[in-house]
Amino acid sequence: MDEQNLDALIKLATSVRELTEKVGMIGRIQLAVVDKLGENDDRFQAKFMSIVLANDSFREDFTEHVNEDGDDNAKAMMMDLNQIAHDLREDFDEEYTDG
């Protein structure tokens, strides 16, 4: 690998590390805000979780985590949530697409 490519690779790695640190900080700030806002507001908590779990990729990752580390109640809850997401997607597809 020539020096120019090595320098570009080092810059890229540095940028990725810095971006990861910034995203982590934003995540921690968001967690603090959500924790405070949701402290005594069940409706807020439910809405927040529904928005987060509506993201298929995140829900799949979270489901995997729950299946590995969760108790039976958490696993049952995730099964229900995944079924609801599946049903909603099917309903949407039937209503707004050709099939």
CORFENTA-V802085 format. One record per pair of residues at least 12 apart in sequence whose C-alpha atoms are under 10 Angstrom apart, sorted by the first residue. I is the first residue (numbers start at 1). GAP is how many residues later the second one is. Records with the same first field share a line. If there is no record, write none. Layout:
I = GAP  GAP
This chain:
34 = 14
50 = 31  35
53 = 25  28  29  32
54 = 27  28  31
55 = 30
56 = 26  29  30
59 = 19  22  23  26
60 = 18  22
62 = 16
63 = 12  14  15  16  18  19
64 = 14
66 = 12
67 = 12
